[in-house]
Amino acid sequence: MFLSVFDIFKIGVGPSSSHTMGPMVAGGRFLEALRAQPFRPHGLRASLHGSLAFTGKGHATDRATILGLAGFLPETMDAEAAETALAANRNSRTLTPADLGELAFDPDADLIFDYDHALPGHANGMTLMATDAQGDVIYQQVYYSIGGGFVLTEDELALRGDRTRGDDGDTVPWPFVSAAQMLDMAEKSGKSIATLKRENERKFRSDAQISTGIRRLWQVMRDCMDRGLATGGTLPGGLSIRRRASGIHSSLKSEAGMNLTAPHVINDWMSIYAMAVNEENAAGGQVVTAPTNGAAGVVPAVIRYWLDHVPGASERQLDDFMLTAAAIGGLIKHNASISGAECGCQAEVGAASAMAAAGLCAVLGGTPAQVENAAEIALEHHLGMTCDPVRGLVQVPCIERNGIGAIKAVAAASLALRGDGKHFVPLDAAIETMRQTGRDMNEKYKETSLGGLAVNVPNC
């Protein structure tokens, strides 16, 4: 099993990797398929199902679907051009994707939120259709947004599961599919988890490309965090949620150097680093999936904590942090899920916290066994966490939850480093427990906003 560091960490836009990035990617894939057809369509239509329907408007799924069908992709999307395209669609009721000409698309009639019919493959399902001049469907494809910006057609889901490039064990030198295998390979080879991961990545990229790509990811993460730390005001969406990272950051800076600052204030630094990212995500800004948008603040917050607050930290070790984190994220995705709509927030912030804990433990000198222990501690103490966003917005409780996830990650890494790597609950058991818990979790607690905080706090 192989998932690249650049599959786990992807540059995109907020507020949701599964609800915003996924539908946009699906739209792009549908356009590619249409260009290969022998006929010329007259119009387009889209039907959203399951969680994409229930919380789609709060997650900007409607906007993302239109933009995807207009030819925009998450990594390269220009915000100003996107707004221009949306305005043009509202006025003309058409879209003009490249090489397909002008196509009819009335968002009031052709974008359907189907609350009654879930698709069988995944909670995040959508059907994209092409129509003729009479409005009859002449081509359609079902897509599933399976978390982290990953998108599969129904045929791909049935035939391949959620495999991605290089998933076949024979294509990489260290094809671990479990934490136990990973640890066994590390012990027998004498290599770190980051080294195993790098040698797998070398099947597709040079060392220079790997390092340059990781530096690019960190730059986008840090720029996103800096924007969040500098921006005040109120988040969009109607809840009137005030941005807090900037104000708390100013307060913390004013306290710098004070002899009586309590030790626990370091938790505030970690929290605002994560909250800054997730406030930007909630505002639709550019973020990096880590492994999802809803959990995008945890890993960069822990990296920032390490670089800015831990003596001896150096960006020279950044590759080791990210490669180790990606190894853990790949295991969680392969053996369970990173989708809140599938397994609740344990699959998003829980996975991110495990990844961050593993990465921090690695750069602080942890052995592979200690790294695995750190990931297990972090994931274990997110088990059962529901996904219940108020009004379907990635704001409450999502933003604060990332801050707490970062704090848990640092605590997990520290605890693991105090031990010798031997522990009672294996990471594989925690991952399987998360999968089973998600399977058994009531649907109203899995990103539908039909239960939990979403219905028990005022949201207007």
C-alpha positions in Angstrom: 0.0 0.0 0.0 1.4 3.4 -0.9 -0.2 6.8 -0.6 2.2 9.7 -1.5 2.9 12.5 0.9 1.4 14.6 -1.9 -1.8 12.6 -1.8 -2.2 13.1 1.9 -1.2 16.8 1.8 -2.8 18.7 -1.1 -3.1 22.4 -1.8 -6.7 23.4 -2.1 -9.4 25.8 -1.0 -11.8 25.9 2.0 -14.0 25.2 3.7 -14.1 21.4 3.1 -11.9 18.9 1.3 -14.8 16.5 0.8 -17.6 19.0 0.3 -15.7 21.8 -1.6 -12.6 20.3 -3.2 -14.1 16.9 -4.0 -17.1 18.2 -6.0 -14.8 20.7 -7.8 -12.4 17.8 -8.7 -15.4 15.7 -9.7 -16.6 18.5 -12.0 -13.2 18.6 -13.7 -13.2 14.9 -14.2 -16.7 15.0 -15.7 -15.7 17.7 -18.2 -12.7 15.5 -19.2 -15.1 12.6 -19.8 -17.5 14.8 -21.8 -14.7 16.0 -24.1 -14.0 12.4 -25.0 -17.6 11.7 -26.0 -18.7 11.7 -29.7 -21.6 14.0 -29.1 -21.9 17.6 -28.1 -24.0 18.2 -25.0 -26.4 21.1 -24.7 -26.6 21.5 -20.9 -25.3 20.2 -17.5 -27.1 19.1 -14.3 -25.9 18.0 -10.9 -27.6 16.1 -8.1 -26.1 16.0 -4.6 -26.8 13.2 -2.1 -26.2 12.2 1.5 -23.9 14.5 3.4 -23.3 16.6 0.3 -27.0 17.4 0.3 -27.5 17.9 4.0 -24.6 20.2 4.7 -23.7 21.2 1.1 -24.7 24.8 1.3 -22.8 25.3 4.6 -19.7 23.8 3.0 -20.1 25.8 -0.3 -20.7 22.6 -2.2 -23.1 24.4 -4.5 -20.4 27.0 -5.4 -17.8 24.2 -5.8 -20.0 22.1 -8.1 -20.6 25.1 -10.4 -17.0 26.1 -10.4 -15.9 22.5 -11.1 -18.3 22.3 -14.1 -16.9 25.7 -15.2 -13.4 24.2 -15.3 -11.9 25.4 -12.1 -9.6 23.1 -10.0 -8.8 23.5 -6.3 -5.0 23.8 -6.5 -5.0 26.5 -9.3 -8.2 28.3 -8.6 -8.0 32.1 -8.7 -10.5 33.5 -6.3 -11.3 36.7 -8.3 -11.8 34.7 -11.5 -14.0 32.2 -9.6 -16.3 35.0 -8.4 -16.5 36.4 -11.9 -17.5 33.0 -13.2 -20.2 32.5 -10.5 -21.6 36.0 -11.3 -21.7 35.2 -15.0 -23.5 32.0 -14.4 -26.2 33.8 -12.2 -26.8 36.2 -15.1 -26.6 34.0 -18.1 -27.6 30.6 -16.6 -24.9 29.0 -18.7 -21.3 27.7 -18.2 -18.5 27.8 -20.7 -15.9 25.2 -19.9 -12.9 25.0 -22.3 -13.5 23.0 -25.5 -17.2 22.4 -24.8 -18.7 25.7 -25.7 -21.6 27.3 -24.0 -23.7 24.9 -21.9 -27.0 25.6 -20.2 -26.8 25.4 -16.4 -29.5 27.1 -14.3 -28.3 26.7 -10.6 -31.9 27.0 -9.4 -33.1 24.1 -11.5 -30.0 22.1 -12.4 -28.3 21.9 -9.0 -30.4 19.5 -7.0 -30.0 18.8 -3.3 -31.5 15.4 -2.9 -32.1 14.8 0.8 -34.2 11.6 0.3 -32.0 9.3 -1.7 -28.5 8.5 -0.5 -26.2 6.8 -3.0 -24.9 3.4 -1.9 -21.1 3.8 -2.2 -20.4 6.6 0.3 -22.0 9.3 2.3 -20.7 12.0 0.0 -22.2 11.1 -3.4 -23.1 13.2 -6.4 -24.4 12.5 -9.9 -23.3 14.7 -12.8 -25.3 14.7 -16.0 -25.1 16.1 -19.5 -28.3 16.9 -21.3 -29.5 17.4 -24.9 -31.5 20.3 -26.2 -34.8 18.8 -24.9 -33.3 18.5 -21.4 -33.0 14.7 -21.5 -29.9 13.1 -19.9 -27.6 11.7 -22.5 -24.6 11.0 -20.3 -24.1 10.8 -16.5 -21.5 9.7 -14.0 -21.7 9.1 -10.2 -18.8 10.4 -8.1 -18.0 9.9 -4.5 -15.9 12.4 -2.5 -14.3 10.1 0.0 -12.4 12.6 2.1 -9.2 14.6 1.8 -10.1 15.8 -1.8 -10.0 12.2 -3.1 -12.7 11.4 -5.7 -13.8 8.1 -7.2 -16.4 7.1 -9.7 -18.8 4.4 -8.7 -17.0 2.0 -10.9 -13.6 2.9 -9.4 -15.0 2.5 -5.9 -16.4 -1.0 -6.8 -13.4 -2.3 -8.7 -10.5 -0.6 -6.9 -11.7 0.6 -3.5 -9.9 3.9 -2.8 -6.5 2.9 -4.3 -4.4 5.7 -5.8 -1.3 5.7 -7.9 1.3 3.3 -6.7 -1.0 1.4 -4.4 0.2 -2.0 -5.6 2.7 -3.4 -3.2 5.2 -4.4 -5.9 5.8 -0.8 -7.0 7.5 0.5 -3.9 10.4 -1.0 -1.8 8.5 -0.8 1.5 4.9 -1.7 0.9 3.6 -1.6 4.5 -0.2 -1.9 4.9 -0.3 -1.8 8.7 1.6 -0.2 11.5 2.9 -3.6 12.5 4.4 -4.2 9.1 5.9 -0.7 9.1 7.6 -1.3 12.5 8.8 -4.7 11.3 10.4 -3.2 8.2 11.9 -0.3 10.2 13.4 -2.7 12.7 14.8 -5.2 10.2 16.3 -2.4 7.9 17.4 -0.1 10.7 15.7 2.8 8.9 13.4 5.4 10.3 9.7 5.7 9.2 10.6 8.9 7.3 13.4 7.0 5.4 11.0 4.2 4.5 8.5 6.7 3.2 11.1 8.7 1.3 12.4 5.5 -0.4 8.8 4.7 -1.5 8.4 8.3 -2.8 11.5 7.9 -4.9 9.7 5.5 -7.2 7.8 8.6 -8.5 10.0 11.6 -7.7 13.6 12.6 -7.1 14.9 13.6 -3.7 15.0 17.2 -4.9 11.4 17.0 -6.1 10.3 15.5 -2.8 12.0 18.2 -0.7 10.9 21.0 -3.0 7.3 19.8 -2.9 7.3 19.5 0.9 8.7 23.0 1.2 6.0 24.3 -1.0 3.3 22.6 1.2 4.8 24.1 4.3 5.0 27.6 2.7 1.2 27.4 1.8 0.5 26.2 5.4 2.5 28.9 6.9 1.1 31.7 4.6 -2.4 30.5 5.5 -1.6 30.6 9.2 0.0 34.1 8.9 -3.1 35.4 7.1 -5.3 34.0 9.9 -3.1 35.5 12.6 -3.4 38.9 11.0 -7.1 38.9 10.0 -10.0 39.9 12.3 -13.6 40.4 11.7 -16.5 37.9 11.3 -16.6 34.6 9.3 -19.1 34.2 6.5 -22.1 31.9 6.7 -24.6 33.6 9.0 -23.5 32.4 12.4 -21.6 35.7 13.1 -18.6 33.8 14.4 -15.9 36.2 15.3 -12.3 35.4 14.3 -10.3 35.1 17.5 -6.8 34.0 16.4 -5.6 37.5 15.6 -6.8 39.0 18.8 -5.3 36.3 21.0 -2.1 36.4 19.0 -1.8 40.1 19.7 -2.4 39.5 23.4 0.2 36.7 23.5 2.8 38.9 21.8 2.2 41.6 24.3 2.9 39.2 27.2 6.1 37.9 25.7 9.1 38.2 28.1 6.9 38.5 31.2 8.4 36.5 34.0 5.1 35.5 35.5 3.6 33.9 32.4 2.0 30.6 33.4 3.5 27.5 31.6 0.1 26.5 30.2 0.1 29.6 28.0 2.0 27.5 25.4 -1.3 25.8 24.8 -2.7 29.1 23.7 0.0 29.5 21.1 -0.7 26.0 19.7 -4.4 26.7 19.7 -4.2 30.0 17.8 -1.8 28.5 15.2 -4.4 25.9 14.5 -7.4 28.2 14.8 -5.8 30.7 12.4 -5.6 28.0 9.7 -9.2 26.9 10.3 -10.5 30.4 10.3 -8.9 30.9 6.9 -10.4 27.6 5.8 -13.9 28.6 7.0 -13.5 31.8 5.0 -12.8 29.9 1.8 -9.1 30.6 1.7 -6.2 28.5 0.4 -5.2 25.7 2.7 -3.5 22.3 2.6 -5.4 19.2 3.4 -3.8 17.6 6.5 -5.4 15.2 5.8 -8.6 17.1 5.3 -9.7 20.8 5.3 -11.7 20.4 8.4 -8.6 19.2 10.2 -6.1 21.4 8.3 -4.9 23.3 11.3 -3.5 20.5 13.5 -0.3 19.5 11.6 0.8 23.0 10.7 0.1 24.2 14.2 2.4 21.5 15.7 5.1 22.2 13.1 4.9 25.9 14.0 5.1 25.1 17.7 8.1 22.9 17.1 10.0 25.4 14.9 9.2 28.5 17.0 9.1 27.2 20.5 11.3 24.1 20.8 15.1 24.7 21.2 17.2 23.2 18.4 14.3 22.8 16.0 15.3 23.3 12.3 13.5 23.3 9.0 16.2 20.9 7.9 14.1 18.2 9.6 10.8 19.3 8.0 10.9 16.5 5.4 11.1 13.9 8.3 8.1 15.5 10.0 5.9 15.5 6.9 7.0 12.1 5.6 6.4 10.5 9.0 3.0 12.2 9.3 2.0 11.1 5.8 3.0 7.5 6.6 0.5 7.5 9.5 -2.2 9.3 7.5 -1.8 6.8 4.7 -2.3 3.9 7.2 -5.5 5.5 8.6 -7.0 6.3 5.2 -6.2 2.8 3.9 -7.5 0.8 6.9 -10.3 3.1 8.1 -11.2 6.6 6.8 -10.3 10.3 6.9 -13.9 11.3 6.1 -16.1 13.0 8.7 -19.1 11.9 6.7 -18.1 8.3 6.9 -16.6 8.0 10.4 -17.2 11.3 12.2 -14.5 13.8 13.4 -12.4 11.0 14.9 -11.5 10.4 11.2 -10.5 14.0 10.6 -9.1 15.8 13.7 -8.3 12.4 15.2 -6.3 11.3 12.2 -4.6 14.8 12.0 -3.6 14.6 15.7 -2.1 11.1 15.2 -0.2 12.4 12.2 1.1 15.4 14.0 2.1 13.4 17.1 4.1 11.0 14.9 5.8 13.8 13.0 6.8 15.6 16.2 8.0 12.5 17.9 10.2 11.7 14.9 11.9 15.1 14.7 12.4 15.1 18.5 14.5 11.9 18.2 11.8 9.2 18.7 12.4 5.7 17.6 9.9 4.1 15.1 8.3 2.3 18.1 7.9 5.6 20.0 6.5 7.3 16.8 3.9 4.6 16.5 3.1 4.9 20.2 2.7 8.7 19.8 0.2 8.2 16.9 -1.7 5.6 18.8 -2.1 7.8 21.9 -3.4 10.7 19.9 -5.8 8.7 17.9 -7.1 6.7 20.9 -8.1 9.8 22.7 -10.2 11.0 19.8 -12.1 7.8 19.4 -15.9 8.3 19.2 -15.7 12.0 18.3 -18.7 13.0 16.2 -18.9 15.4 13.3 -21.8 17.8 14.1 -21.1 21.2 12.5 -23.6 23.9 13.4 -25.6 24.9 10.3 -23.2 22.7 8.2 -20.4 25.3 8.5 -16.8 24.3 9.2 -16.7 26.7 12.1 -18.4 25.4 15.3 -17.0 23.2 16.8 -14.4 22.6 14.1 -12.1 25.6 14.6 -11.5 25.2 18.3 -11.4 21.4 17.8 -8.2 21.8 15.7 -6.5 23.7 18.5 -7.3 21.0 21.0 -6.2 18.4 18.5 -2.8 20.1 18.2 -2.4 20.2 22.0 -3.3 16.5 22.2 -0.7 15.7 19.5 2.1 17.4 21.4 1.1 15.7 24.7 1.0 12.3 22.9 4.5 12.8 21.4 5.8 13.9 24.8 4.3 10.9 26.6 5.7 8.5 23.9 9.2 10.0 24.2 9.1 9.3 28.0 8.6 5.6 27.2 10.6 3.0 25.3 8.0 2.4 22.6 6.4 -0.6 24.3 2.7 -0.1 25.0 -0.6 -2.0 25.4 -2.8 -0.8 22.5 -1.2 -1.1 19.0 -1.9 1.7 16.5 -3.5 -0.9 14.2 -6.0 -1.7 17.0 -6.8 2.0 17.4 -7.3 2.4 13.7 -9.6 -0.6 13.4 -11.6 0.6 16.5 -12.0 4.0 14.8 -13.3 2.2 11.6 -15.8 0.1 13.6 -16.9 3.1 15.7 -17.6 5.0 12.5 -19.5 2.2 11.0 -21.7 2.0 14.1 -22.1 5.7 14.6 -25.6 7.1 13.9 -25.7 9.0 10.6 -26.9 12.2 12.4 -23.5 12.5 14.0 -21.6 12.1 10.7 -21.5 15.5 9.0 -25.2 15.8 8.3 -25.9 18.4 11.0 -28.9 16.5 12.2 -27.6 15.8 15.7 -25.3 16.9 18.5 -24.2 20.5 18.7 -25.8 21.2 15.3 -29.2 21.0 16.9 -28.5 21.8 20.5 -27.1 25.3 20.3 -28.7 28.4 18.8 -27.6 28.8 15.2 -29.3 31.9 14.0 
